[in-house]
Amino acid sequence: MSTLTLSHNDPVRLAPALAARIQTALLAALIAASAGCVAGAVYEPSRFFGSYLVALLFVLSIALGALFWVMLHHLTGAIWSVVIRRVMEQFCRTIPWLGLLFLPIVFGMSHLYSWTDAGHLADPVLQAKQPYLNVPFFLIRATGYFAVWSWLALRMSNWSLRQDLDGNVEWTVRMRNLSGVGVLLLAVTSTFAAFDWIMSLDPHWYSTIFGIYFWSGSIVGSLAAIVALVMILRSVGLLVGVVTQEHLHDLGKLLFGFAIFWAYIAFSQYFLIWYGNIPEETIWYIRRLKGNWSYVAVALSVGHFVIPFIILLSRSAKRNPSIMGSAAVVVLCFHYLDLYWQIMPELQPHGPDLHWIDAATLVGIVASCGLVILHGARRDALIPIRDPQLQASLQSLSE
């Protein structure tokens, strides 16, 4: 593939008719889910805000993970991943929208975070943490997190699109330079966001490794989402001959490796807390390893690690689109379950209770972000058509 044109029939462009059908389906899902969310917020607010937090962090973790992959691509000067970079960038562009979707959490803080209740301030632990765990500072930090993430995501994406227009290599240099600082900013802010939004659900509990635990899930979850979207685009005739078996093989190796990394971090956190045997730390696992929650813990071990490990162990599996797509779906499902297991036991200590509100919040947020991604996909080429390393990526990894 020596030349890429920009006609509407080009495999790097989303056809208007296909985009219209996808838009109709996403709008229908969003309307139905929004009605369910409103009903849930009115009649079962505590359940709604818990489910909403899980769904929001599920989608946000994918967007943050995609931002990490974009910046890592630029930092390493990778060639193979040029053809999938635009897919990563489209996920990143949902971050500002997710900042707006965080507003319901602000209004539902009293249903989620016990430290917002002034009656708990007699607790000496909460008194010691009160300079950090207070509503104004919580909101300031949340605003800062989304401001940093949105700035990084839009900078990287907009510079990439400008390069599509003029082909200037200076945009590549700018993206590489920003990525060095950006990765550090992303690591710090997402770690504290995990502390604020998940760990503080139980303000007595703490874990120094929890930020890495959240990060490992975000990285593997975002990679699975990238694989799933690439497989969908290939299945409808897009990116065929652009994303080849060699690209799939590289994606498969990363998905395989980071599934193992997630398992390593998850076990490390459990092992360190079990070995330390400090009551303030062990209570978090005790709550999640008793009753029916123990079955969820076992399911996570199997579905988030064992199944992807077995599926992606062979070379041929990593080069098979159907197997890669299936593995990505499995990882995404269990990434959601992992966040559900982290959050919901604080609100449902007696065991999981799957509810239609869980589905409504998840479908609503996914559909709304899907519309954001679709808007970008209709407007922009599906690959960075004037990236200086695009031809090298196509030629060195051609089937």
C-alpha positions in Angstrom: 0.0 0.0 0.0 2.1 2.9 -1.3 -0.4 5.8 -1.4 -3.4 6.7 0.8 -6.1 8.9 -0.7 -8.9 10.7 1.1 -12.0 9.7 -0.9 -15.1 8.5 1.0 -14.6 5.0 -0.2 -11.0 4.8 1.2 -10.5 2.1 3.8 -9.2 4.7 6.2 -12.5 6.6 6.2 -15.8 5.8 7.9 -18.5 5.6 5.3 -21.4 8.1 6.0 -24.1 5.4 5.7 -22.4 3.1 8.2 -21.8 6.1 10.5 -25.5 7.0 10.4 -26.6 3.5 11.3 -24.1 3.4 14.2 -25.3 6.8 15.4 -28.9 5.7 15.3 -28.2 2.6 17.4 -26.1 4.6 19.9 -28.8 7.3 20.3 -31.5 4.7 20.9 -29.3 3.0 23.5 -28.5 6.3 25.2 -32.2 7.4 25.4 -33.3 4.1 26.9 -30.4 4.0 29.3 -30.9 7.7 30.3 -34.5 7.0 31.2 -33.3 4.1 33.4 -30.7 6.2 35.0 -33.2 8.9 35.9 -35.6 6.3 37.4 -32.8 4.8 39.4 -31.6 8.2 40.7 -35.1 9.0 41.9 -36.2 5.7 43.4 -32.9 4.0 44.4 -30.3 6.8 44.7 -27.8 4.9 46.8 -27.8 2.0 44.3 -27.7 4.4 41.4 -24.7 6.4 42.5 -22.7 3.2 43.3 -23.5 1.7 39.8 -22.8 5.0 38.2 -19.4 5.3 39.8 -18.5 1.8 38.6 -19.6 2.5 35.0 -17.9 5.9 34.9 -14.6 4.6 36.2 -14.8 1.7 33.8 -15.0 4.0 30.8 -12.6 6.6 32.2 -10.0 4.0 33.0 -10.1 2.9 29.3 -9.7 6.5 28.1 -6.8 7.2 30.5 -5.1 3.9 29.5 -5.5 4.9 25.8 -3.8 8.3 26.7 -1.0 6.3 28.2 -0.6 4.2 25.1 -0.5 7.3 22.8 2.2 9.0 24.9 4.2 5.7 25.2 4.0 5.4 21.4 5.6 8.8 21.0 8.2 8.3 23.7 9.5 5.1 22.2 9.3 6.3 18.6 7.4 3.1 17.8 6.7 2.3 14.1 4.4 -0.7 14.3 1.7 1.2 16.3 1.4 4.2 13.9 -1.6 2.6 12.1 -3.6 2.2 15.4 -2.6 5.5 17.0 -5.7 7.3 15.7 -7.9 4.7 17.4 -6.1 5.3 20.7 -6.6 9.1 20.2 -10.3 8.7 19.6 -10.6 7.1 23.0 -8.6 9.9 24.6 -11.0 12.5 23.2 -13.8 11.2 25.5 -12.0 12.5 28.6 -13.4 16.1 28.6 -16.9 14.6 28.1 -16.3 12.2 31.0 -15.4 15.2 33.1 -18.9 16.5 32.6 -20.3 13.0 33.4 -18.5 13.2 36.7 -21.0 15.8 37.9 -23.6 13.2 39.2 -20.9 11.9 41.5 -20.5 15.4 43.0 -24.2 15.5 43.7 -24.2 11.9 45.1 -21.2 12.2 47.4 -23.2 11.8 50.5 -24.5 8.4 49.2 -21.0 7.2 48.5 -18.4 8.6 50.9 -19.1 8.3 54.6 -16.4 11.0 55.4 -18.8 13.7 53.9 -21.1 13.2 56.9 -20.2 15.6 59.7 -21.4 13.1 62.2 -18.4 10.9 61.5 -15.8 13.5 62.4 -15.7 12.2 66.0 -13.8 9.3 64.6 -10.1 10.0 65.3 -9.0 8.4 62.0 -11.3 10.7 60.0 -10.2 13.7 62.1 -6.6 13.0 61.1 -7.5 12.7 57.4 -10.0 15.6 57.4 -7.5 18.1 55.9 -7.4 15.9 52.8 -10.8 14.2 52.9 -13.1 17.2 52.8 -15.6 18.1 50.1 -14.1 21.4 48.8 -10.6 19.9 48.5 -12.1 16.7 46.9 -13.8 18.9 44.2 -10.7 20.9 43.6 -8.6 17.8 43.1 -11.2 16.3 40.8 -11.3 19.4 38.7 -7.5 19.4 38.5 -7.3 15.8 37.4 -9.8 16.3 34.6 -8.1 19.6 33.5 -4.7 17.8 33.3 -6.1 14.8 31.5 -8.2 16.8 29.0 -5.3 19.2 28.2 -3.0 16.2 27.5 -5.6 14.3 25.5 -6.7 17.3 23.3 -3.1 18.5 22.8 -2.0 15.1 21.5 -5.0 14.6 19.4 -5.2 18.1 17.9 -1.5 18.1 17.0 -2.0 14.7 15.3 -4.9 16.1 13.3 -2.8 19.1 12.3 -0.2 16.8 11.0 -2.8 15.3 8.7 -3.2 18.7 7.1 0.4 19.7 6.5 2.6 16.7 7.2 5.0 18.8 9.2 7.4 16.5 11.2 7.5 19.3 13.9 4.1 18.0 15.2 5.8 14.6 15.9 8.6 16.3 17.8 6.0 18.3 19.9 4.0 15.2 20.7 7.2 13.3 21.8 8.4 16.2 24.0 5.0 16.6 25.7 4.7 12.8 26.3 7.8 12.8 28.6 6.1 15.2 31.0 2.6 13.9 30.2 3.3 10.3 31.3 4.5 11.5 34.7 1.5 13.8 35.1 -0.8 11.1 34.2 0.7 8.6 36.6 0.5 11.0 39.6 -3.0 12.3 38.9 -4.5 9.0 38.2 -3.0 7.5 41.3 -4.5 10.2 43.5 -7.8 9.9 41.6 -7.9 6.2 42.5 -7.2 7.1 46.1 -10.0 9.7 46.1 -12.7 8.0 44.2 -12.3 4.3 45.2 -10.0 3.9 48.2 -11.8 6.7 50.2 -15.1 4.7 50.0 -13.6 3.2 53.1 -11.7 6.1 54.7 -10.1 3.8 57.3 -8.4 1.6 54.6 -5.2 2.4 52.8 -2.8 0.6 50.5 0.4 2.1 49.0 0.1 -0.2 46.0 -3.5 0.7 45.1 -2.6 3.3 42.6 -0.6 0.8 40.6 -3.5 -1.7 40.9 -5.9 0.8 39.3 -3.2 1.6 36.7 -2.6 -2.0 35.8 -6.4 -2.5 35.2 -6.6 0.7 33.2 -3.7 -0.3 30.9 -5.0 -3.8 30.2 -8.6 -2.7 29.9 -7.7 0.1 27.5 -5.6 -2.3 25.4 -8.5 -4.7 25.2 -10.8 -1.8 24.1 -8.4 -0.8 21.4 -8.2 -4.4 20.2 -12.0 -4.7 20.2 -12.5 -1.5 18.2 -9.8 -2.5 15.7 -11.5 -5.8 15.2 -14.9 -4.2 14.7 -13.4 -1.8 12.1 -11.8 -4.7 10.3 -15.0 -6.7 10.4 -16.9 -4.0 8.5 -14.1 -3.7 5.9 -12.2 -0.8 7.3 -8.4 -1.0 8.1 -8.2 -4.1 6.0 -4.6 -4.2 4.6 -3.7 -1.5 7.1 -3.8 -3.3 10.4 -2.3 -6.7 9.4 -1.6 -10.0 11.2 1.7 -8.6 12.3 0.0 -5.7 14.1 -2.5 -8.1 15.7 0.4 -10.2 16.8 2.0 -7.2 18.6 -1.3 -6.2 20.1 -1.7 -9.8 21.3 1.7 -9.9 22.9 0.9 -6.7 24.8 -2.5 -7.9 25.9 -1.0 -11.2 27.1 1.8 -9.5 28.9 -0.3 -6.9 30.7 -2.9 -9.5 31.7 -0.1 -11.1 33.6 1.1 -7.8 34.9 -2.4 -7.1 36.3 -2.4 -10.5 38.1 1.0 -9.8 39.5 0.0 -6.4 41.0 -3.3 -7.8 42.3 -1.6 -10.7 44.0 1.2 -8.4 45.3 -1.3 -6.1 47.0 -3.2 -9.1 48.5 0.0 -10.8 49.7 1.5 -7.7 51.3 -1.7 -6.9 53.2 -2.1 -10.6 54.2 1.5 -10.8 55.4 1.4 -7.5 57.3 -1.9 -8.6 59.0 -2.8 -5.0 60.0 -6.5 -4.8 60.9 -6.9 -1.4 59.1 -5.6 -3.0 55.9 -7.1 -6.5 56.0 -10.7 -5.4 56.5 -10.8 -4.4 52.8 -10.1 -8.0 51.7 -12.2 -9.6 54.5 -15.2 -7.7 53.2 -14.5 -8.9 49.7 -13.6 -12.5 50.5 -16.7 -13.4 52.5 -20.1 -14.5 51.4 -21.0 -14.3 47.8 -18.2 -11.7 47.2 -15.7 -14.6 47.4 -17.2 -16.0 44.2 -16.5 -12.7 42.4 -12.9 -12.8 43.7 -12.4 -16.3 42.3 -14.1 -15.3 39.0 -11.7 -12.4 38.7 -8.7 -14.7 39.1 -10.0 -17.0 36.4 -11.5 -14.5 34.0 -9.0 -11.6 34.3 -5.9 -13.8 34.2 -6.3 -17.5 33.6 -8.6 -17.3 30.6 -6.6 -14.6 28.7 -3.4 -16.4 29.5 -4.6 -19.6 28.0 -6.3 -18.0 25.0 -3.3 -15.8 24.0 -0.5 -18.2 24.9 0.1 -19.5 21.3 1.5 -17.4 18.5 -1.3 -18.4 16.1 -4.0 -17.2 18.5 -2.4 -13.7 18.6 -2.6 -13.6 14.8 -6.2 -14.7 14.6 -8.7 -11.8 14.5 -11.6 -13.9 15.9 -9.5 -15.1 18.9 -8.0 -11.7 19.5 -11.5 -10.1 19.5 -12.8 -12.8 21.9 -9.9 -12.3 24.3 -10.4 -8.5 24.2 -14.1 -8.9 25.1 -13.3 -11.3 28.0 -10.7 -8.9 29.4 -13.2 -5.9 29.1 -15.9 -7.8 30.9 -13.7 -8.8 33.8 -12.1 -5.3 34.0 -15.7 -4.0 34.7 -16.2 -6.8 37.2 -12.8 -5.9 38.9 -14.0 -2.3 39.4 -17.4 -3.6 40.6 -15.6 -5.8 43.1 -13.5 -2.8 44.3 -16.5 -0.4 44.8 -19.8 -2.2 45.5 -18.8 -4.2 48.6 -18.7 -0.9 50.5 -22.3 -0.3 49.5 -23.5 -4.0 49.5 -21.4 -5.8 52.1 -23.7 -8.8 52.1 -22.9 -9.8 48.6 -23.4 -8.8 44.9 -26.9 -8.0 43.8 -26.9 -7.5 40.0 -29.5 -4.8 39.2 -30.9 -3.2 36.0 -29.5 0.1 37.2 -26.0 -1.5 36.7 -26.9 -2.1 33.0 -28.5 1.3 32.6 -25.6 3.3 33.9 -23.0 1.3 31.9 -25.0 1.4 28.6 -25.7 5.1 29.1 -22.0 6.1 29.6 -20.7 3.8 27.0 -23.2 5.0 24.4 -22.6 8.7 25.1 -18.8 8.2 24.8 -19.4 6.1 21.7 -21.1 9.1 20.1 -18.1 11.2 20.9 -15.8 8.6 19.3 -18.1 8.3 16.3 -18.1 12.1 15.8 -14.3 12.0 15.6 -14.3 9.0 13.3 -16.7 10.6 10.9 -14.6 13.8 10.7 -11.0 12.3 10.8 -9.1 9.7 8.9 -8.9 6.4 10.9 -5.1 6.5 10.6 -2.6 9.4 10.8 -2.3 9.7 7.1 0.7 12.0 7.1 2.7 10.6 10.0 6.3 10.4 8.7 6.6 6.8 9.8 3.3 5.6 8.4 4.8 4.1 5.2 7.5 2.3 7.3 4.8 0.9 9.5 2.8 -0.4 6.5 5.8 -1.8 4.6 7.6 -3.4 7.4 4.5 -5.2 8.7 2.7 -5.9 5.5 1.0 -9.3 5.2 
